Amino acid sequence: MSGQRRRPARFLVPAGSLLWRVHPRDRGVDEFDVVGPRAMRFDSLDGGYSWLYASESEVTALAEWFFPHTSRNGGGVLTVRRREVAGMQVSALRVSRDIAVVSLLSDRDLAAAGVDPVAVTDGPEGFVGSRKHAATLHRELPEAAGIVWASTENLPRRTFLLFGDRVPAGVLRPVPELGRDLDDPAGAAWLTETLAPLRARVAAPKGEGPLVFVNYRSSDAHTAAVLLDKTLAARLGPDAVFRDTRSMTPGTVYPPHLMAKVRAAEVLLVVVGPRWETAVDARTGKPHLDDPHDWVRVEIEAALAGRAKIIPVLVGARGTLAVDALPPSLAALADRQFAQLQHGFAEYAESSVTTVVDHILRTTPALAAAARAWTRKSAG
């Protein structure tokens, strides 16, 4: 559009809007950047403007900050490295008066602004080109306070870049009670829970995530679960094995805690007793597994979406899992090779559990190494 004034579409951020941003904890919530803590899409190339990135939702702000620099594994799961969240927080800003920004939300908007569509879709390798477009928009459109585009990390939610010289002081007002640290245990658990719908998780702090998570239904296989937990804890250390009633202290807010632990685990043991598929909710008369909020089901779904090795442990004489007896979200569980606590389990429980645990440790390198380390630590 050389020699021709751009006529971009305008997008109005109305007064009262709530915007979210991710930023280092030692920076002000409403502080604009001149040197960003990490490379982002529309940073200034030449110091022509300071900038602040914000989004219309917490999830979008988190995705825009963490996802572009992180790759997904073969299963499509993205793991945010622990050091990426160190010292970071997510904060809210209330807009005190209308802000007009350039819209890059549609192909038509991009064309009107003279911006190449890849400027809003490229990964970090294309950020230099994106920044050139931002610099041109800032230079040629003095009335524009920033840019809005559809987040490629959380379509179709909107995300923004605001120019520091176009947004007067006081227009963005921090809302302190909505802020959250991301690097303490509660924040990391919340972050993993919040990003789960986008198939992302936060790596557990070293030594904080369990190696083994014991999934079971107390009305079906409680004794087997307790003995597996006891035997594994003796071989790996008590903190390396998670079983709900032993591992959580009274008062723990369990939903985010459980989900953080199951997603951090190397191995999920699914303890399957004789009534595992057919156990019913006494209130509704319907099978627990048909309830999408059933914790046994939720934990397995989380593990299937992640990287954990999943081992069904069949208790006693019960048969293998059948796909047609499982909810579709758990169908993949039927394909997992199982371990079996031998017939006569009730009579020979401890020896049977020891045999199964020995096999699991031998065939899972991470657990075998942890068992050796625990043995050395215990001996010393």
Buried (B, 14 or more C-beta within 10 A) or exposed (E): EEEEEBEBBBBEBEEEBBBBBBBBBEBEBBBBBEEEEBEBBBBBEEEEBBBBBBBBBBBBBBBBBBBBBEEEEEEEBBBBEBEBBEBBBBBBBBBBEEBBBBBBBEEEBBBBBBBBEEBBEBEEEBBEEBBBBBBBBBEBBEEBBBBBBBBBBBEEBBBBBBBBEBBEEEBBEBBEEBBBBBBEEBBBBBBBBBBBEBBBBBBBBEEBBBBBBBBBBEEBBBBBBBBBBBBBBBBBBBEBBBBBEBBBEEEEEEEBBBBBBBBBBBBBBBBBBBBBBEBBEEEEEEBBBEBEEBBBBBBBBBBBBBBBBBBBBBBBEBEEBEEEBBBEBBBBBBEBEBBBBBEEBEEEBEEBBBBBBEEBBEEBEEBBEBBEEBEEEEEE
